[in-house]
């Protein structure tokens, strides 16, 4: 799914999908496709088959954003807690001259 949006390889993947025989069934998996409905609509029109999109916001592994500063990892966002100012401040302080 992600290669279709690639500026260099996307056209090749589009052509592969278009040229596949109709008896080939397709399954696309992605946790981060931004244009799911647009992509699935294109697949349905191109292959002339019904497309079913199954979507969930459930994330079995929490998403975490970290900064590496002062030879230490500083968490600046974890799960759905939003921005963690203390983690950012800790990273910023680690970058200050001693």
C-alpha positions, 0 to 999 in steps of 0.5 A, a space after each residue: 500500500 505504501 509503495 503506491 504513494 512513492 514518487 519513484 515506484 508508485 507508478 510501477 505498483 499501480 501498473 502491477 495492480 491494474 494488470 493483475 488478472 481478475 481471479 487474483 484476490 488482493 489484501 492490503 494491510 497498513 496501520 498508517 495509510 492516510 487515504 484509505 477510502 480513496 485508495 480502496 475506491 480506486 482499487 474497486 473501480 480498477 478491479 471492478 470488484 467490491 472492496 471492504 475496508 476494516 478500520 480500527 483505532 485500536 493500537 496494541 502497542 502504544 506509540 511513543 516519541 523520544 528524543 536522544 540527548 545527553 546520552 539518554 532517551 527522553 520520552 516526549 509523547 507516550 500513548 494518547 497522553 499527548 506532549 510530555 513537557 517534562 520529557 522535552 525539558 529534560 532533553 533540552 537541559 541535557 543539551 545545555 553546556 555543563 
